[in-house]
Amino acid sequence: MDTARTDLALEAHESLAAAGEDMEGVTYSEQRGDGYDVKRVIVQNGRGAERIGKPAGTYVTIEAPGLRRDSASLYRKVSGAITGELSKMLSLSPGDAVMVIGLGNRRITPDALGPRTADKVLATRHLVTDGELGGAFRSVCVLSLGVLGLTGIDTTELTRVLTGAIKPALVVVVDALAARSAGRLASTFQLSDTGVAPGSGVGGTAREISRASLGVSVISIGVPTVMDASAVMRGDDGGENASGLFVTPNNIDVLIEAASSMIALGLNCALHPALSPDEIESLMSN
């Protein structure tokens, strides 16, 4: 089985399948969209979690290889798919508040997906609380937490404190991921209802942000922006020396901007379903 690091449940499933391993406790399905595919891995129980190395829950992967070549033509299609899949995961009453957290280091482009997305998510909590918005808007607060190396604060600890103070019904976490396949970099979106362990795909040791750690539901959204260099150099004499190194596309700044915009539009539309995508986009641009 492939030992290169990955945050994608889909790639873990593919490795098991390729090795002819037992799939007990894990189901897989896929459907084709217009310019993208939706692939769903459901880890049903502890046995499945043990086999695939991911917590039990639902992992939805939206793959759109064309994004690397032409993000403009797929922008609305992919963001619409994100809205649709998020809407299936959301279990909220009209008055429930949501906290959106962008994880990562905005100073390092491949790790800036979370902060860049958070910049585009509509923050409405202060306006809803003051009665300045009508019923079309949900109460949403947005934060970019930075990373331990810059803040000296573990992101899980900080998220737990903020969750206790704000008391949202749901926490949505956006973070950059690692993949095994170069073709999936910046063109694949993973949505999960299991939370996230920041930096796990690149050997990080941060504690997970999940229902177990926060006491509220957590949905994670991520895009792979790096891959293990050993996977690129497999079979090459330098492969062993690539351990601990990661590679990213040369135009990652453009790809991060496109991916963060699609996630933000998809998320904003899912959280404020009374508004049209055009209305949401006009607010995002203000």
Secondary structure as UniProt FT lines:
FT   HELIX           9..18
FT   TURN            19..20
FT   TURN            24..25
FT   STRAND          26..32
FT   STRAND          37..43
FT   HELIX           46..52
FT   STRAND          57..63
FT   HELIX           65..68
FT   HELIX           71..89
FT   TURN            94..95
FT   STRAND          98..103
FT   TURN            106..107
FT   HELIX           109..111
FT   HELIX           113..120
FT   HELIX           125..129
FT   TURN            130..131
FT   TURN            135..136
FT   STRAND          140..146
FT   HELIX           148..151
FT   HELIX           155..166
FT   STRAND          170..179
FT   HELIX           182..184
FT   TURN            185..187
FT   STRAND          188..192
FT   TURN            198..199
FT   HELIX           200..202
FT   HELIX           211..214
FT   STRAND          217..228
FT   HELIX           229..232
FT   TURN            233..235
FT   TURN            237..239
FT   HELIX           240..242
FT   TURN            243..244
FT   STRAND          246..247
FT   TURN            250..251
FT   HELIX           252..271
FT   TURN            273..274
FT   HELIX           277..284
//
